[in-house]
Amino acid sequence: MRPDILAAPRRILLSPHLRRISVILVLAIFGLLPLYAQSPLPSDSISGRLIDKNASPVVGARVRVLRDGKPLASDTESDNDGRYSFRDISPGSFQLTMSAQGFASQTFSGTLTPGQDFLVPQITLPLATEVTEVHVSLSTIEIAQEQVKEQEQQRVLGLIPNFYVSYAKNPVPLTSKQKFSLAWKTTTDPVSFLSVGVIAGIDQAAGRYNGYGQGAAGYARRYGASYGNLLSGIYIGDAILPSILKQDPRYFYKGTGTTRSRLLYALANAVICKGDNMKWQPNYSGIVGDLASGAISNLYYAPEDRNGAALTFENAAIGIASSAAINVLEEFVLRRFTPSQRNAAP
């Protein structure tokens, strides 16, 4: 063996064709390495499926992925098969919220590890519970009717009608029908018939209205005249005119304030009243009603007992004074003796 061969390195001679191929291969390898280095690794992902109680896919449900209340990716929607997915999610704990119209919202929590494709167990969205709130309120007419029913239970000592006083905290105006109903209730009450009989008896015993005579016939005439006064006074002053003039015939119990203020209030209510608009105004209904009742009484009193205009104004004055006296009793006394109101708050 030649010594020069042992000392010198051996050379591999390549043909021009092979040399060209080698250069291209080296360039290709070194050219692709950067691209390979830059290509992404398989991303971490979260996916799952939503169904309803019938195992049908829930389409178009909104799904959010959060961590500590902050979104990790844009919201997505479930597809036609109820599936959803998130890509490029950083590893760590996460929370999913799922909501769809007509369904109750659901949440899911999990932990994503590096390189993991987290498959969320199939989730069933229950139907939303429909809560319907129905607010039922009575109309003004119905409230007034309830207040009238309560008034019709008011009897002093459990016997004497006390229908024309309102103890309601928030009274509402009466309709014409309700005003006439109160008038009918009052004039047909047995106690009203009894009180008219007592008045007729007192008039006869005192020798008043001598034109009626004495005995049973005289008593019957006095009874008829007294009942006529009751009918005309109540129907004209508490039903007909209040309906026309839109005024309220009731006394509205005050119950608070100083004794003086309550006394003045009660006395004033003989000549003022509340309108159907619940504002104070002159009591035209009561005053004109008393005058009309006094004028009508001239038609059925005996001729020798008629006194023209004097009797009319006398009866009207008596009516106003009586109203004032009754109002004072209503404000300070009668409620204590009315069983349905005795324990009510003032």
Helices and strands as residue ranges (DSSP letters): H 3-7, H 16-38, E 45-51, E 62-67, E 70-71, E 76-77, E 83-87, E 92-99, E 106-112, E 117-119, E 123-124, H 140-151, E 155-156, E 160-161, E 165-166, H 176-187, H 190-205, G 210-212, H 215-235, I 236-240, H 241-245, E 251-252, H 259-268, E 272-274, E 280-282, H 284-300, G 303-305, H 308-332, G 334-337
